[in-house]
Amino acid sequence: MTFWKEAGLTYNRYAAIAARATRRALKEDKRILAERRGTSEVRSAKWVDGKQENNNDNSKK
């Protein structure tokens, strides 16, 4: 078994921690560029009966 599983982490969580540590170890000019690449956006859509709803407001009510 791999050490990240033994520590109770998922691979994605382990990879995120390793990437953050690597970015923080870089010199400032390289770190700023790397941190920009590390951001992402998430979009979600609700599916009903095999079709995506056209609801652009995904906030919880």
N, CA and C of each residue as an Amber inpcrd file, in Angstrom:
protein
   183
   0.8490000  -1.1770000   0.0000000   0.0000000   0.0000000   0.0000000
   0.8960000   1.2430000   0.0000000   0.4600000   2.2530000  -0.6930000
   1.2620000   3.4710000  -0.7790000   1.1090000   4.3110000   0.4860000
   2.1060000   5.1280000   0.7390000   2.1140000   5.8790000   2.0000000
   0.9760000   6.8860000   2.0970000   0.5410000   7.4770000   0.9630000
  -0.5390000   8.4580000   1.0470000  -1.8700000   7.7850000   1.3800000
  -2.0490000   6.5350000   0.9700000  -3.2500000   5.7970000   1.3580000
  -3.2040000   5.4550000   2.8410000  -2.0290000   5.0530000   3.3070000
  -1.8730000   4.7250000   4.7230000  -2.1060000   5.9460000   5.6050000
  -1.7920000   7.1260000   5.0700000  -2.0000000   8.3650000   5.8220000
  -3.4550000   8.8360000   5.7480000  -4.2920000   8.1300000   4.9910000
  -5.7010000   8.4780000   4.8980000  -5.9980000   9.5540000   3.8690000
  -5.1060000   9.7410000   2.8920000  -5.2950000  10.7600000   1.8550000
  -5.7200000  10.1060000   0.5480000  -6.4570000  10.8520000  -0.2610000
  -6.7010000  10.4100000  -1.6300000  -5.5060000  10.8520000  -2.4620000
  -5.3620000  10.2620000  -3.6360000  -4.2390000  10.6510000  -4.4830000
  -4.3450000  12.1190000  -4.8800000  -5.5520000  12.5830000  -5.1830000
  -5.7270000  13.9910000  -5.5730000  -5.3150000  14.9340000  -4.4490000
  -5.6600000  14.6040000  -3.2330000  -5.2800000  15.4430000  -2.0900000
  -3.7630000  15.4290000  -1.9030000  -3.1590000  14.2330000  -2.0010000
  -1.7050000  14.1180000  -1.9020000  -1.0210000  14.9530000  -2.9830000
  -1.5090000  14.8640000  -4.2220000  -0.9160000  15.6120000  -5.3300000
  -1.0510000  17.1150000  -5.1100000  -2.1880000  17.5610000  -4.5700000
  -2.3910000  18.9850000  -4.2980000  -1.4170000  19.4810000  -3.2340000
  -1.2100000  18.6870000  -2.1980000  -0.2680000  19.0690000  -1.1330000
   1.1540000  19.1430000  -1.6920000   1.5290000  18.1600000  -2.4970000
   2.8730000  18.1440000  -3.0830000   3.0730000  19.3200000  -4.0310000
   2.0640000  19.6450000  -4.8280000   2.1710000  20.7640000  -5.7590000
   2.2960000  22.0870000  -5.0080000   1.5130000  22.2460000  -3.9390000
   1.5830000  23.4710000  -3.1440000   2.9590000  23.6260000  -2.5040000
   3.4970000  22.5450000  -1.9790000   4.8270000  22.6010000  -1.3560000
   5.8970000  22.9460000  -2.3880000   5.7550000  22.3790000  -3.5790000
   6.7200000  22.6750000  -4.6410000   6.6390000  24.1350000  -5.0620000
   5.4210000  24.6580000  -5.2310000   5.2670000  26.0700000  -5.6210000
   5.8420000  26.9970000  -4.5630000   5.6220000  26.6810000  -3.2950000
   6.1290000  27.5310000  -2.2140000   7.6470000  27.5100000  -2.1130000
   8.2840000  26.4630000  -2.6210000   9.7430000  26.3480000  -2.5530000
  10.4370000  27.1400000  -3.6660000   9.6850000  27.5820000  -4.6600000
  10.2780000  28.3070000  -5.7800000  10.6340000  29.7330000  -5.3890000
  11.5660000  30.3230000  -6.1530000  11.8820000  31.7390000  -5.9720000
  10.6710000  32.5560000  -6.3960000  10.5790000  33.7820000  -5.9130000
   9.3530000  34.5690000  -6.0320000   8.8680000  34.7340000  -7.4650000
   9.7380000  35.0630000  -8.4170000   9.2760000  35.2750000  -9.7900000
   8.6810000  34.0060000 -10.3980000   9.3210000  32.8770000 -10.1680000
   8.8040000  31.5940000 -10.6690000   7.5710000  31.1500000  -9.8780000
   7.5550000  31.4490000  -8.5870000   6.4380000  31.0450000  -7.7280000
   5.1420000  31.7190000  -8.1640000   5.2180000  33.0030000  -8.5000000
   4.0170000  33.7380000  -8.9120000   3.4300000  33.1130000 -10.1740000
   4.2730000  32.8010000 -11.1500000   3.7880000  32.1680000 -12.3800000
   3.1840000  30.7910000 -12.0980000   3.8260000  30.0280000 -11.2330000
   3.3300000  28.6820000 -10.9050000   2.0050000  28.7500000 -10.1570000
   1.8400000  29.7190000  -9.2670000   0.5880000  29.8450000  -8.5130000
  -0.5680000  30.2030000  -9.4360000  -0.3030000  30.9830000 -10.4630000
  -1.3640000  31.3110000 -11.4280000  -1.8500000  30.0650000 -12.1570000
  -0.9220000  29.1760000 -12.4780000  -1.3050000  27.9290000 -13.1550000
  -2.0580000  26.9930000 -12.2240000  -1.9130000  27.1790000 -10.9260000
  -2.5360000  26.2910000  -9.9570000  -3.9920000  26.6020000  -9.6710000
  -4.5030000  27.7170000 -10.1650000  -5.9070000  28.0530000  -9.9120000
  -6.8010000  27.3850000 -10.9490000  -8.0110000  27.1050000 -10.5640000
  -8.9520000  26.4780000 -11.4860000 -10.3690000  26.9030000 -11.1290000
 -11.2690000  26.6800000 -12.0570000 -12.6760000  26.9760000 -11.8460000
 -13.4560000  25.6760000 -11.9320000 -14.5430000  25.6250000 -11.2080000
 -15.3980000  24.4470000 -11.2330000 -16.8040000  24.8920000 -11.5820000
 -17.3840000  24.2010000 -12.5120000 -18.7800000  24.4520000 -12.8760000
 -19.5470000  23.1640000 -12.6950000 -20.7890000  23.2910000 -12.3070000
 -21.6100000  22.1030000 -12.1310000 -22.9100000  22.2680000 -12.8960000
 -23.5300000  21.1600000 -13.2100000 -24.8050000  21.1770000 -13.9140000
 -25.6800000  20.0710000 -13.3340000 -26.9510000  20.3520000 -13.2670000
 -27.9020000  19.3620000 -12.7710000 -28.4960000  18.6290000 -13.9650000
 -28.5350000  17.3070000 -13.8670000 -29.0860000  16.4740000 -14.9240000
 -30.3530000  15.7930000 -14.4120000 -31.4070000  15.8560000 -15.2180000
 -32.6770000  15.2270000 -14.8770000 -33.1410000  14.4290000 -16.0910000
 -33.4340000  13.1680000 -15.8780000 -33.8990000  12.2720000 -16.9510000
 -32.9610000  12.2830000 -18.1510000 -31.6710000  12.3140000 -17.9180000
 -30.6880000  12.2420000 -18.9930000 -30.4670000  13.5250000 -19.7490000
 -31.0630000  14.6370000 -19.2660000 -30.8870000  15.9290000 -19.9380000
 -30.3940000  16.9600000 -18.9440000 -29.5260000  17.8230000 -19.4260000
 -28.9900000  18.8740000 -18.5690000 -30.0030000  20.0110000 -18.4740000
 -30.2500000  20.4560000 -17.2370000 -31.1420000  21.5900000 -17.0450000
 -30.4130000  22.8730000 -17.4040000 -31.1350000  23.8490000 -17.8830000
 -30.5360000  25.1190000 -18.2910000 -30.5440000  26.1350000 -17.1670000
 -30.2800000  25.6940000 -15.9760000 -30.2570000  26.5700000 -14.8200000
 -28.8400000  27.0900000 -14.6390000 -28.6230000  28.3920000 -14.9010000
 -27.2900000  28.9760000 -14.7580000 -26.9620000  29.3150000 -13.3220000
 -27.9590000  29.3930000 -12.4590000 -27.7440000  29.7100000 -11.0530000
 -27.6130000  28.4110000 -10.2760000 -26.3660000  28.0320000  -9.9650000
 -26.1250000  26.7690000  -9.2630000 -26.0020000  26.9540000  -7.7650000
 -26.3880000  28.1250000  -7.2600000 -26.2800000  28.3500000  -5.8200000
 -27.3470000  27.5530000  -5.0890000 -27.0250000  27.1470000  -3.8700000
 -27.9770000  26.3830000  -3.0640000 -29.0220000  27.3260000  -2.5010000
 -30.2500000  26.8600000  -2.4920000 -31.3500000  27.6860000  -1.9690000
 -31.9110000  27.0550000  -0.7340000
